[in-house]
Amino acid sequence: MNPFIRKAVLFACICCITHFIHGQQKPLTIAEKTTASSAKPFKVLTNGKQITIQSKQNLRSLMVWTASGHRIVEEKDLKTNSYSFTAPAKEKVFYMVIETNDGKKFTEKMGVK
């Protein structure tokens, strides 16, 4: 292969690699992840099997299901900023979807003892 062509291909490869490296997003630090996760407008409080959701704004709907896929809570048109329920005795991990009055949906994974 001609040395000029070899140098041109090498130069093109180096330019492409540097372009792609700068185009990627930098990973979030632990502090940034904590800040992003704390931006939710609600808190999930647990006391044994009693679970309480307290929100800064009114909740529109709430759905909670177990890790095995059984739905245990499905509430629509709540119009309240606090909701409590008791988790089933055998289950330890739950998933929930919370929708606020402004239409934003949030998902949360939680565990109880």
Biopython code that builds the backbone (N, CA, C, O; Angstrom):
import numpy as np
from Bio.PDB.StructureBuilder import StructureBuilder

atoms = [
    (1, "MET", "N", (0.852, -1.179, 0.000)),
    (1, "MET", "CA", (0.000, 0.000, 0.000)),
    (1, "MET", "C", (0.893, 1.236, 0.000)),
    (1, "MET", "O", (1.961, 1.249, 0.611)),
    (2, "ASN", "N", (0.455, 2.226, -0.666)),
    (2, "ASN", "CA", (1.181, 3.481, -0.784)),
    (2, "ASN", "C", (1.287, 4.142, 0.599)),
    (2, "ASN", "O", (0.287, 4.214, 1.313)),
    (3, "PRO", "N", (2.481, 4.628, 0.995)),
    (3, "PRO", "CA", (2.637, 5.258, 2.312)),
    (3, "PRO", "C", (1.720, 6.468, 2.493)),
    (3, "PRO", "O", (1.266, 6.734, 3.606)),
    (4, "PHE", "N", (1.449, 7.190, 1.432)),
    (4, "PHE", "CA", (0.562, 8.356, 1.540)),
    (4, "PHE", "C", (-0.853, 7.903, 1.895)),
    (4, "PHE", "O", (-1.499, 8.508, 2.751)),
    (5, "ILE", "N", (-1.334, 6.857, 1.254)),
    (5, "ILE", "CA", (-2.683, 6.347, 1.527)),
    (5, "ILE", "C", (-2.745, 5.794, 2.950)),
    (5, "ILE", "O", (-3.730, 6.009, 3.657)),
    (6, "ARG", "N", (-1.714, 5.094, 3.367)),
    (6, "ARG", "CA", (-1.668, 4.533, 4.709)),
    (6, "ARG", "C", (-1.750, 5.640, 5.763)),
    (6, "ARG", "O", (-2.465, 5.500, 6.756)),
    (7, "LYS", "N", (-1.027, 6.732, 5.552)),
    (7, "LYS", "CA", (-1.059, 7.855, 6.489)),
    (7, "LYS", "C", (-2.427, 8.538, 6.479)),
    (7, "LYS", "O", (-2.915, 8.963, 7.526)),
    (8, "ALA", "N", (-3.038, 8.645, 5.315)),
    (8, "ALA", "CA", (-4.353, 9.277, 5.212)),
    (8, "ALA", "C", (-5.413, 8.455, 5.935)),
    (8, "ALA", "O", (-6.271, 9.014, 6.618)),
    (9, "VAL", "N", (-5.360, 7.130, 5.792)),
    (9, "VAL", "CA", (-6.316, 6.257, 6.479)),
    (9, "VAL", "C", (-6.099, 6.328, 7.989)),
    (9, "VAL", "O", (-7.066, 6.395, 8.748)),
    (10, "LEU", "N", (-4.857, 6.314, 8.429)),
    (10, "LEU", "CA", (-4.546, 6.422, 9.850)),
    (10, "LEU", "C", (-5.051, 7.749, 10.420)),
    (10, "LEU", "O", (-5.630, 7.780, 11.505)),
    (11, "PHE", "N", (-4.833, 8.836, 9.691)),
    (11, "PHE", "CA", (-5.294, 10.145, 10.123)),
    (11, "PHE", "C", (-6.821, 10.173, 10.217)),
    (11, "PHE", "O", (-7.361, 10.727, 11.175)),
    (12, "ALA", "N", (-7.527, 9.590, 9.246)),
    (12, "ALA", "CA", (-8.990, 9.553, 9.259)),
    (12, "ALA", "C", (-9.496, 8.734, 10.449)),
    (12, "ALA", "O", (-10.471, 9.114, 11.098)),
    (13, "CYS", "N", (-8.834, 7.614, 10.733)),
    (13, "CYS", "CA", (-9.244, 6.787, 11.879)),
    (13, "CYS", "C", (-9.067, 7.540, 13.191)),
    (13, "CYS", "O", (-9.942, 7.490, 14.056)),
    (14, "ILE", "N", (-7.963, 8.224, 13.344)),
    (14, "ILE", "CA", (-7.713, 8.976, 14.576)),
    (14, "ILE", "C", (-8.740, 10.095, 14.737)),
    (14, "ILE", "O", (-9.227, 10.334, 15.842)),
    (15, "CYS", "N", (-9.069, 10.778, 13.645)),
    (15, "CYS", "CA", (-10.086, 11.846, 13.715)),
    (15, "CYS", "C", (-11.439, 11.287, 14.117)),
    (15, "CYS", "O", (-12.131, 11.888, 14.939)),
    (16, "CYS", "N", (-11.835, 10.146, 13.554)),
    (16, "CYS", "CA", (-13.131, 9.536, 13.886)),
    (16, "CYS", "C", (-13.173, 9.091, 15.341)),
    (16, "CYS", "O", (-14.175, 9.295, 16.026)),
    (17, "ILE", "N", (-12.095, 8.486, 15.811)),
    (17, "ILE", "CA", (-12.063, 8.011, 17.196)),
    (17, "ILE", "C", (-12.182, 9.180, 18.172)),
    (17, "ILE", "O", (-12.949, 9.099, 19.132)),
    (18, "THR", "N", (-11.456, 10.238, 17.950)),
    (18, "THR", "CA", (-11.548, 11.388, 18.864)),
    (18, "THR", "C", (-12.919, 12.034, 18.803)),
    (18, "THR", "O", (-13.410, 12.531, 19.817)),
    (19, "HIS", "N", (-13.546, 12.038, 17.637)),
    (19, "HIS", "CA", (-14.895, 12.597, 17.507)),
    (19, "HIS", "C", (-15.891, 11.767, 18.309)),
    (19, "HIS", "O", (-16.727, 12.332, 19.014)),
    (20, "PHE", "N", (-15.821, 10.440, 18.219)),
    (20, "PHE", "CA", (-16.758, 9.586, 18.944)),
    (20, "PHE", "C", (-16.515, 9.603, 20.443)),
    (20, "PHE", "O", (-17.466, 9.502, 21.218)),
    (21, "ILE", "N", (-15.279, 9.729, 20.864)),
    (21, "ILE", "CA", (-14.983, 9.781, 22.293)),
    (21, "ILE", "C", (-15.581, 11.033, 22.919)),
    (21, "ILE", "O", (-16.128, 10.968, 24.020)),
    (22, "HIS", "N", (-15.488, 12.161, 22.244)),
    (22, "HIS", "CA", (-16.035, 13.403, 22.784)),
    (22, "HIS", "C", (-17.551, 13.452, 22.678)),
    (22, "HIS", "O", (-18.180, 14.247, 23.377)),
    (23, "GLY", "N", (-18.154, 12.640, 21.836)),
    (23, "GLY", "CA", (-19.598, 12.654, 21.653)),
    (23, "GLY", "C", (-20.363, 11.884, 22.707)),
    (23, "GLY", "O", (-21.581, 12.030, 22.799)),
    (24, "GLN", "N", (-19.687, 11.062, 23.511)),
    (24, "GLN", "CA", (-20.374, 10.268, 24.510)),
    (24, "GLN", "C", (-20.602, 11.080, 25.779)),
    (24, "GLN", "O", (-19.826, 11.973, 26.119)),
    (25, "GLN", "N", (-21.704, 10.740, 26.477)),
    (25, "GLN", "CA", (-22.007, 11.420, 27.727)),
    (25, "GLN", "C", (-21.119, 10.871, 28.828)),
    (25, "GLN", "O", (-20.771, 9.690, 28.843)),
    (26, "LYS", "N", (-20.761, 11.752, 29.745)),
    (26, "LYS", "CA", (-19.986, 11.269, 30.877)),
    (26, "LYS", "C", (-20.930, 10.621, 31.876)),
    (26, "LYS", "O", (-22.066, 11.071, 32.029)),
    (27, "PRO", "N", (-20.484, 9.573, 32.558)),
    (27, "PRO", "CA", (-21.350, 8.902, 33.528)),
    (27, "PRO", "C", (-21.638, 9.801, 34.724)),
    (27, "PRO", "O", (-20.826, 10.651, 35.089)),
    (28, "LEU", "N", (-22.820, 9.599, 35.334)),
    (28, "LEU", "CA", (-23.203, 10.381, 36.508)),
    (28, "LEU", "C", (-22.388, 9.957, 37.722)),
    (28, "LEU", "O", (-22.097, 8.776, 37.909)),
    (29, "THR", "N", (-22.028, 10.924, 38.531)),
    (29, "THR", "CA", (-21.354, 10.619, 39.792)),
    (29, "THR", "C", (-22.403, 10.212, 40.821)),
    (29, "THR", "O", (-23.600, 10.355, 40.574)),
    (30, "ILE", "N", (-21.969, 9.715, 41.955)),
    (30, "ILE", "CA", (-22.897, 9.297, 43.003)),
    (30, "ILE", "C", (-23.709, 10.488, 43.500)),
    (30, "ILE", "O", (-24.904, 10.349, 43.763)),
    (31, "ALA", "N", (-23.094, 11.638, 43.631)),
    (31, "ALA", "CA", (-23.809, 12.841, 44.088)),
    (31, "ALA", "C", (-24.884, 13.239, 43.087)),
    (31, "ALA", "O", (-25.981, 13.636, 43.482)),
    (32, "GLU", "N", (-24.581, 13.137, 41.782)),
    (32, "GLU", "CA", (-25.572, 13.484, 40.766)),
    (32, "GLU", "C", (-26.723, 12.489, 40.758)),
    (32, "GLU", "O", (-27.873, 12.884, 40.564)),
    (33, "LYS", "N", (-26.437, 11.199, 40.965)),
    (33, "LYS", "CA", (-27.499, 10.197, 41.032)),
    (33, "LYS", "C", (-28.404, 10.448, 42.226)),
    (33, "LYS", "O", (-29.623, 10.316, 42.118)),
    (34, "THR", "N", (-27.823, 10.808, 43.357)),
    (34, "THR", "CA", (-28.602, 11.091, 44.556)),
    (34, "THR", "C", (-29.485, 12.311, 44.351)),
    (34, "THR", "O", (-30.641, 12.316, 44.773)),
    (35, "THR", "N", (-28.956, 13.342, 43.710)),
    (35, "THR", "CA", (-29.730, 14.550, 43.439)),
    (35, "THR", "C", (-30.866, 14.251, 42.481)),
    (35, "THR", "O", (-31.976, 14.752, 42.662)),
    (36, "ALA", "N", (-30.605, 13.439, 41.459)),
    (36, "ALA", "CA", (-31.645, 13.107, 40.487)),
    (36, "ALA", "C", (-32.743, 12.282, 41.136)),
    (36, "ALA", "O", (-33.921, 12.485, 40.841)),
    (37, "SER", "N", (-32.378, 11.349, 42.018)),
    (37, "SER", "CA", (-33.398, 10.514, 42.639)),
    (37, "SER", "C", (-34.157, 11.260, 43.733)),
    (37, "SER", "O", (-35.297, 10.900, 44.025)),
    (38, "SER", "N", (-33.568, 12.285, 44.348)),
    (38, "SER", "CA", (-34.261, 13.018, 45.397)),
    (38, "SER", "C", (-35.195, 14.084, 44.835)),
    (38, "SER", "O", (-35.843, 14.792, 45.605)),
    (39, "ALA", "N", (-35.280, 14.216, 43.518)),
    (39, "ALA", "CA", (-36.144, 15.212, 42.908)),
    (39, "ALA", "C", (-37.595, 14.753, 42.837)),
    (39, "ALA", "O", (-38.447, 15.488, 42.338)),
    (40, "LYS", "N", (-37.888, 13.563, 43.321)),
    (40, "LYS", "CA", (-39.261, 13.069, 43.297)),
    (40, "LYS", "C", (-40.092, 13.850, 44.310)),
    (40, "LYS", "O", (-39.609, 14.168, 45.396)),
    (41, "PRO", "N", (-41.343, 14.160, 43.959)),
    (41, "PRO", "CA", (-42.173, 14.980, 44.856)),
    (41, "PRO", "C", (-42.892, 14.167, 45.931)),
    (41, "PRO", "O", (-43.921, 14.606, 46.444)),
    (42, "PHE", "N", (-42.373, 12.999, 46.278)),
    (42, "PHE", "CA", (-43.033, 12.179, 47.286)),
    (42, "PHE", "C", (-41.986, 11.427, 48.105)),
    (42, "PHE", "O", (-40.823, 11.313, 47.718)),
    (43, "LYS", "N", (-42.442, 10.918, 49.251)),
    (43, "LYS", "CA", (-41.616, 10.079, 50.112)),
    (43, "LYS", "C", (-42.366, 8.781, 50.361)),
    (43, "LYS", "O", (-43.592, 8.771, 50.471)),
    (44, "VAL", "N", (-41.623, 7.691, 50.448)),
    (44, "VAL", "CA", (-42.200, 6.400, 50.795)),
    (44, "VAL", "C", (-41.692, 6.050, 52.185)),
    (44, "VAL", "O", (-40.491, 5.878, 52.391)),
    (45, "LEU", "N", (-42.606, 5.948, 53.129)),
    (45, "LEU", "CA", (-42.258, 5.645, 54.511)),
    (45, "LEU", "C", (-42.756, 4.246, 54.848)),
    (45, "LEU", "O", (-43.896, 3.897, 54.543)),
    (46, "THR", "N", (-41.903, 3.450, 55.476)),
    (46, "THR", "CA", (-42.309, 2.104, 55.867)),
    (46, "THR", "C", (-42.159, 1.939, 57.367)),
    (46, "THR", "O", (-41.218, 2.448, 57.976)),
    (47, "ASN", "N", (-43.100, 1.221, 57.944)),
    (47, "ASN", "CA", (-43.066, 0.882, 59.360)),
    (47, "ASN", "C", (-43.534, -0.571, 59.455)),
    (47, "ASN", "O", (-44.727, -0.845, 59.590)),
    (48, "GLY", "N", (-42.576, -1.490, 59.382)),
    (48, "GLY", "CA", (-42.943, -2.901, 59.306)),
    (48, "GLY", "C", (-43.592, -3.163, 57.959)),
    (48, "GLY", "O", (-42.986, -2.909, 56.918)),
    (49, "LYS", "N", (-44.816, -3.668, 57.969)),
    (49, "LYS", "CA", (-45.553, -3.934, 56.727)),
    (49, "LYS", "C", (-46.464, -2.770, 56.329)),
    (49, "LYS", "O", (-47.110, -2.818, 55.282)),
    (50, "GLN", "N", (-46.518, -1.724, 57.160)),
    (50, "GLN", "CA", (-47.323, -0.542, 56.856)),
    (50, "GLN", "C", (-46.528, 0.391, 55.959)),
    (50, "GLN", "O", (-45.428, 0.802, 56.326)),
    (51, "ILE", "N", (-47.052, 0.730, 54.805)),
    (51, "ILE", "CA", (-46.371, 1.597, 53.836)),
    (51, "ILE", "C", (-47.208, 2.855, 53.653)),
    (51, "ILE", "O", (-48.411, 2.776, 53.406)),
    (52, "THR", "N", (-46.567, 4.018, 53.776)),
    (52, "THR", "CA", (-47.241, 5.301, 53.611)),
    (52, "THR", "C", (-46.515, 6.108, 52.542)),
    (52, "THR", "O", (-45.286, 6.191, 52.537)),
    (53, "ILE", "N", (-47.281, 6.695, 51.648)),
    (53, "ILE", "CA", (-46.737, 7.562, 50.604)),
    (53, "ILE", "C", (-47.216, 8.972, 50.896)),
    (53, "ILE", "O", (-48.418, 9.233, 50.937)),
    (54, "GLN", "N", (-46.263, 9.885, 51.101)),
    (54, "GLN", "CA", (-46.583, 11.283, 51.346)),
    (54, "GLN", "C", (-46.027, 12.107, 50.199)),
    (54, "GLN", "O", (-44.861, 11.962, 49.833)),
    (55, "SER", "N", (-46.860, 12.971, 49.630)),
    (55, "SER", "CA", (-46.467, 13.733, 48.459)),
    (55, "SER", "C", (-46.638, 15.222, 48.709)),
    (55, "SER", "O", (-47.469, 15.640, 49.514)),
    (56, "LYS", "N", (-45.838, 16.017, 48.004)),
    (56, "LYS", "CA", (-45.956, 17.472, 48.076)),
    (56, "LYS", "C", (-47.170, 17.954, 47.293)),
    (56, "LYS", "O", (-47.725, 19.014, 47.582)),
    (57, "GLN", "N", (-47.582, 17.162, 46.291)),
    (57, "GLN", "CA", (-48.758, 17.507, 45.495)),
    (57, "GLN", "C", (-49.757, 16.364, 45.565)),
    (57, "GLN", "O", (-49.417, 15.262, 45.995)),
    (58, "ASN", "N", (-50.969, 16.618, 45.150)),
    (58, "ASN", "CA", (-51.990, 15.582, 45.190)),
    (58, "ASN", "C", (-51.652, 14.460, 44.224)),
    (58, "ASN", "O", (-51.115, 14.690, 43.140)),
    (59, "LEU", "N", (-51.975, 13.241, 44.637)),
    (59, "LEU", "CA", (-51.765, 12.066, 43.806)),
    (59, "LEU", "C", (-52.998, 11.817, 42.956)),
    (59, "LEU", "O", (-54.126, 11.953, 43.431)),
    (60, "ARG", "N", (-52.784, 11.458, 41.713)),
    (60, "ARG", "CA", (-53.890, 11.131, 40.823)),
    (60, "ARG", "C", (-54.164, 9.630, 40.864)),
    (60, "ARG", "O", (-55.315, 9.208, 40.977)),
    (61, "SER", "N", (-53.100, 8.820, 40.772)),
    (61, "SER", "CA", (-53.290, 7.374, 40.803)),
    (61, "SER", "C", (-52.072, 6.696, 41.413)),
    (61, "SER", "O", (-50.981, 7.263, 41.476)),
    (62, "LEU", "N", (-52.292, 5.466, 41.859)),
    (62, "LEU", "CA", (-51.242, 4.678, 42.484)),
    (62, "LEU", "C", (-51.487, 3.219, 42.149)),
    (62, "LEU", "O", (-52.607, 2.723, 42.272)),
    (63, "MET", "N", (-50.432, 2.533, 41.724)),
    (63, "MET", "CA", (-50.524, 1.109, 41.479)),
    (63, "MET", "C", (-49.299, 0.446, 42.098)),
    (63, "MET", "O", (-48.169, 0.872, 41.859)),
    (64, "VAL", "N", (-49.526, -0.600, 42.896)),
    (64, "VAL", "CA", (-48.449, -1.319, 43.566)),
    (64, "VAL", "C", (-48.614, -2.796, 43.259)),
    (64, "VAL", "O", (-49.716, -3.340, 43.338)),
    (65, "TRP", "N", (-47.493, -3.449, 42.903)),
    (65, "TRP", "CA", (-47.532, -4.885, 42.680)),
    (65, "TRP", "C", (-46.293, -5.527, 43.274)),
    (65, "TRP", "O", (-45.284, -4.863, 43.516)),
    (66, "THR", "N", (-46.384, -6.827, 43.506)),
    (66, "THR", "CA", (-45.291, -7.569, 44.138)),
    (66, "THR", "C", (-44.270, -7.977, 43.088)),
    (66, "THR", "O", (-44.509, -7.856, 41.886)),
    (67, "ALA", "N", (-43.130, -8.460, 43.560)),
    (67, "ALA", "CA", (-42.096, -8.930, 42.644)),
    (67, "ALA", "C", (-42.570, -10.142, 41.860)),
    (67, "ALA", "O", (-42.071, -10.393, 40.763)),
    (68, "SER", "N", (-43.513, -10.893, 42.391)),
    (68, "SER", "CA", (-44.046, -12.052, 41.677)),
    (68, "SER", "C", (-45.141, -11.666, 40.690)),
    (68, "SER", "O", (-45.650, -12.523, 39.969)),
    (69, "GLY", "N", (-45.511, -10.386, 40.649)),
    (69, "GLY", "CA", (-46.454, -9.897, 39.650)),
    (69, "GLY", "C", (-47.887, -9.731, 40.109)),
    (69, "GLY", "O", (-48.752, -9.407, 39.295)),
    (70, "HIS", "N", (-48.166, -9.941, 41.379)),
    (70, "HIS", "CA", (-49.529, -9.780, 41.891)),
    (70, "HIS", "C", (-49.788, -8.333, 42.252)),
    (70, "HIS", "O", (-49.028, -7.725, 43.005)),
    (71, "ARG", "N", (-50.869, -7.781, 41.710)),
    (71, "ARG", "CA", (-51.230, -6.399, 42.001)),
    (71, "ARG", "C", (-51.932, -6.359, 43.349)),
    (71, "ARG", "O", (-52.892, -7.093, 43.583)),
    (72, "ILE", "N", (-51.444, -5.490, 44.237)),
    (72, "ILE", "CA", (-52.049, -5.419, 45.572)),
    (72, "ILE", "C", (-52.788, -4.106, 45.806)),
    (72, "ILE", "O", (-53.687, -4.052, 46.645)),
    (73, "VAL", "N", (-52.429, -3.050, 45.082)),
    (73, "VAL", "CA", (-53.122, -1.763, 45.218)),
    (73, "VAL", "C", (-53.285, -1.175, 43.825)),
    (73, "VAL", "O", (-52.333, -1.129, 43.045)),
    (74, "GLU", "N", (-54.489, -0.729, 43.519)),
    (74, "GLU", "CA", (-54.734, 0.043, 42.302)),
    (74, "GLU", "C", (-55.795, 1.083, 42.628)),
    (74, "GLU", "O", (-56.979, 0.771, 42.753)),
    (75, "GLU", "N", (-55.354, 2.298, 42.761)),
    (75, "GLU", "CA", (-56.240, 3.403, 43.114)),
    (75, "GLU", "C", (-56.179, 4.472, 42.036)),
    (75, "GLU", "O", (-55.094, 4.868, 41.609)),
    (76, "LYS", "N", (-57.331, 4.935, 41.598)),
    (76, "LYS", "CA", (-57.422, 6.016, 40.615)),
    (76, "LYS", "C", (-58.216, 7.156, 41.231)),
    (76, "LYS", "O", (-59.032, 6.936, 42.127)),
    (77, "ASP", "N", (-57.980, 8.375, 40.755)),
    (77, "ASP", "CA", (-58.677, 9.567, 41.253)),
    (77, "ASP", "C", (-58.544, 9.709, 42.771)),
    (77, "ASP", "O", (-59.542, 9.879, 43.472)),
    (78, "LEU", "N", (-57.325, 9.641, 43.267)),
    (78, "LEU", "CA", (-57.091, 9.737, 44.712)),
    (78, "LEU", "C", (-57.389, 11.127, 45.252)),
    (78, "LEU", "O", (-58.108, 11.265, 46.241)),
    (79, "LYS", "N", (-56.844, 12.159, 44.613)),
    (79, "LYS", "CA", (-57.032, 13.551, 45.028)),
    (79, "LYS", "C", (-56.637, 13.779, 46.487)),
    (79, "LYS", "O", (-57.312, 14.501, 47.220)),
    (80, "THR", "N", (-55.546, 13.159, 46.890)),
    (80, "THR", "CA", (-55.014, 13.330, 48.232)),
    (80, "THR", "C", (-53.492, 13.317, 48.146)),
    (80, "THR", "O", (-52.930, 12.832, 47.164)),
    (81, "ASN", "N", (-52.831, 13.842, 49.158)),
    (81, "ASN", "CA", (-51.375, 13.867, 49.120)),
    (81, "ASN", "C", (-50.749, 12.812, 50.035)),
    (81, "ASN", "O", (-49.533, 12.806, 50.226)),
    (82, "SER", "N", (-51.565, 11.924, 50.600)),
    (82, "SER", "CA", (-51.053, 10.868, 51.456)),
    (82, "SER", "C", (-51.899, 9.607, 51.264)),
    (82, "SER", "O", (-53.122, 9.680, 51.146)),
    (83, "TYR", "N", (-51.232, 8.454, 51.235)),
    (83, "TYR", "CA", (-51.946, 7.183, 51.083)),
    (83, "TYR", "C", (-51.188, 6.110, 51.842)),
    (83, "TYR", "O", (-49.962, 6.036, 51.757)),
    (84, "SER", "N", (-51.913, 5.272, 52.588)),
    (84, "SER", "CA", (-51.300, 4.193, 53.365)),
    (84, "SER", "C", (-51.944, 2.864, 53.006)),
    (84, "SER", "O", (-53.131, 2.798, 52.686)),
    (85, "PHE", "N", (-51.140, 1.802, 53.066)),
    (85, "PHE", "CA", (-51.657, 0.448, 52.870)),
    (85, "PHE", "C", (-50.748, -0.525, 53.600)),
    (85, "PHE", "O", (-49.619, -0.194, 53.963)),
    (86, "THR", "N", (-51.260, -1.726, 53.806)),
    (86, "THR", "CA", (-50.496, -2.774, 54.468)),
    (86, "THR", "C", (-50.064, -3.796, 53.438)),
    (86, "THR", "O", (-50.877, -4.278, 52.649)),
    (87, "ALA", "N", (-48.782, -4.125, 53.446)),
    (87, "ALA", "CA", (-48.228, -5.087, 52.493)),
    (87, "ALA", "C", (-48.583, -6.508, 52.918)),
    (87, "ALA", "O", (-48.720, -6.781, 54.111)),
    (88, "PRO", "N", (-48.735, -7.423, 51.948)),
    (88, "PRO", "CA", (-48.991, -8.823, 52.298)),
    (88, "PRO", "C", (-47.832, -9.399, 53.121)),
    (88, "PRO", "O", (-46.690, -8.962, 52.983)),
    (89, "ALA", "N", (-48.131, -10.369, 53.966)),
    (89, "ALA", "CA", (-47.153, -10.882, 54.924)),
    (89, "ALA", "C", (-45.938, -11.545, 54.278)),
    (89, "ALA", "O", (-44.825, -11.380, 54.776)),
    (90, "LYS", "N", (-46.114, -12.280, 53.199)),
    (90, "LYS", "CA", (-45.014, -13.052, 52.629)),
    (90, "LYS", "C", (-44.114, -12.241, 51.703)),
    (90, "LYS", "O", (-42.965, -12.625, 51.482)),
    (91, "GLU", "N", (-44.594, -11.158, 51.170)),
    (91, "GLU", "CA", (-43.850, -10.402, 50.156)),
    (91, "GLU", "C", (-42.849, -9.449, 50.784)),
    (91, "GLU", "O", (-43.096, -8.877, 51.846)),
    (92, "LYS", "N", (-41.713, -9.284, 50.114)),
    (92, "LYS", "CA", (-40.654, -8.396, 50.621)),
    (92, "LYS", "C", (-40.294, -7.276, 49.643)),
    (92, "LYS", "O", (-39.803, -6.231, 50.071)),
    (93, "VAL", "N", (-40.527, -7.469, 48.338)),
    (93, "VAL", "CA", (-40.156, -6.488, 47.317)),
    (93, "VAL", "C", (-41.410, -6.061, 46.565)),
    (93, "VAL", "O", (-42.223, -6.895, 46.167)),
    (94, "PHE", "N", (-41.557, -4.743, 46.374)),
    (94, "PHE", "CA", (-42.717, -4.192, 45.697)),
    (94, "PHE", "C", (-42.278, -3.161, 44.663)),
    (94, "PHE", "O", (-41.221, -2.543, 44.792)),
    (95, "TYR", "N", (-43.092, -2.989, 43.653)),
    (95, "TYR", "CA", (-42.892, -1.960, 42.637)),
    (95, "TYR", "C", (-44.141, -1.103, 42.616)),
    (95, "TYR", "O", (-45.250, -1.605, 42.804)),
    (96, "MET", "N", (-43.963, 0.190, 42.389)),
    (96, "MET", "CA", (-45.137, 1.055, 42.311)),
    (96, "MET", "C", (-44.970, 2.125, 41.250)),
    (96, "MET", "O", (-43.862, 2.549, 40.921)),
    (97, "VAL", "N", (-46.108, 2.543, 40.731)),
    (97, "VAL", "CA", (-46.182, 3.653, 39.787)),
    (97, "VAL", "C", (-47.098, 4.684, 40.422)),
    (97, "VAL", "O", (-48.238, 4.393, 40.783)),
    (98, "ILE", "N", (-46.573, 5.892, 40.550)),
    (98, "ILE", "CA", (-47.338, 6.994, 41.142)),
    (98, "ILE", "C", (-47.515, 8.059, 40.075)),
    (98, "ILE", "O", (-46.557, 8.444, 39.405)),
    (99, "GLU", "N", (-48.746, 8.534, 39.920)),
    (99, "GLU", "CA", (-49.021, 9.631, 38.986)),
    (99, "GLU", "C", (-49.539, 10.819, 39.781)),
    (99, "GLU", "O", (-50.485, 10.689, 40.557)),
    (100, "THR", "N", (-48.919, 11.974, 39.586)),
    (100, "THR", "CA", (-49.343, 13.183, 40.279)),
    (100, "THR", "C", (-50.420, 13.899, 39.466)),
    (100, "THR", "O", (-50.708, 13.521, 38.331)),
    (101, "ASN", "N", (-51.009, 14.932, 40.058)),
    (101, "ASN", "CA", (-52.086, 15.667, 39.378)),
    (101, "ASN", "C", (-51.635, 16.344, 38.095)),
    (101, "ASN", "O", (-52.444, 16.558, 37.192)),
    (102, "ASP", "N", (-50.346, 16.688, 38.000)),
    (102, "ASP", "CA", (-49.876, 17.328, 36.776)),
    (102, "ASP", "C", (-49.541, 16.318, 35.680)),
    (102, "ASP", "O", (-49.023, 16.701, 34.631)),
    (103, "GLY", "N", (-49.828, 15.036, 35.905)),
    (103, "GLY", "CA", (-49.662, 14.020, 34.877)),
    (103, "GLY", "C", (-48.307, 13.341, 34.847)),
    (103, "GLY", "O", (-48.085, 12.473, 34.003)),
    (104, "LYS", "N", (-47.395, 13.701, 35.735)),
    (104, "LYS", "CA", (-46.076, 13.067, 35.758)),
    (104, "LYS", "C", (-46.167, 11.724, 36.461)),
    (104, "LYS", "O", (-46.822, 11.588, 37.494)),
    (105, "LYS", "N", (-45.491, 10.724, 35.877)),
    (105, "LYS", "CA", (-45.476, 9.388, 36.464)),
    (105, "LYS", "C", (-44.087, 9.085, 37.002)),
    (105, "LYS", "O", (-43.074, 9.422, 36.390)),
    (106, "PHE", "N", (-44.068, 8.440, 38.161)),
    (106, "PHE", "CA", (-42.822, 8.054, 38.806)),
    (106, "PHE", "C", (-42.906, 6.580, 39.172)),
    (106, "PHE", "O", (-43.955, 6.091, 39.592)),
    (107, "THR", "N", (-41.791, 5.878, 39.007)),
    (107, "THR", "CA", (-41.727, 4.473, 39.414)),
    (107, "THR", "C", (-40.773, 4.337, 40.578)),
    (107, "THR", "O", (-39.812, 5.095, 40.710)),
    (108, "GLU", "N", (-41.050, 3.366, 41.414)),
    (108, "GLU", "CA", (-40.243, 3.180, 42.602)),
    (108, "GLU", "C", (-40.209, 1.694, 42.937)),
    (108, "GLU", "O", (-41.218, 0.997, 42.823)),
    (109, "LYS", "N", (-39.044, 1.221, 43.348)),
    (109, "LYS", "CA", (-38.895, -0.134, 43.854)),
    (109, "LYS", "C", (-38.621, -0.010, 45.335)),
    (109, "LYS", "O", (-37.816, 0.821, 45.754)),
    (110, "MET", "N", (-39.301, -0.848, 46.149)),
    (110, "MET", "CA", (-39.100, -0.747, 47.588)),
    (110, "MET", "C", (-39.118, -2.131, 48.207)),
    (110, "MET", "O", (-39.683, -3.072, 47.648)),
    (111, "GLY", "N", (-38.504, -2.240, 49.344)),
    (111, "GLY", "CA", (-38.478, -3.486, 50.073)),
    (111, "GLY", "C", (-38.904, -3.250, 51.500)),
    (111, "GLY", "O", (-38.679, -2.179, 52.063)),
    (112, "VAL", "N", (-39.528, -4.270, 52.087)),
    (112, "VAL", "CA", (-39.957, -4.205, 53.489)),
    (112, "VAL", "C", (-39.418, -5.433, 54.209)),
    (112, "VAL", "O", (-39.091, -6.445, 53.588)),
    (113, "LYS", "N", (-39.334, -5.326, 55.508)),
    (113, "LYS", "CA", (-38.821, -6.445, 56.315)),
    (113, "LYS", "C", (-39.937, -7.336, 56.756)),
    (113, "LYS", "O", (-39.700, -8.329, 57.443)),
]
sb = StructureBuilder()
sb.init_structure("model")
sb.init_model(0)
sb.init_chain("A")
sb.init_seg("    ")
for serial, (resi, resn, name, xyz) in enumerate(atoms, 1):
    if name == "N":
        sb.init_residue(resn, " ", resi, " ")
    sb.init_atom(name, np.array(xyz, "f"), 0.0, 1.0, " ", f" {name:<3s}", serial, name[0])
structure = sb.get_structure()
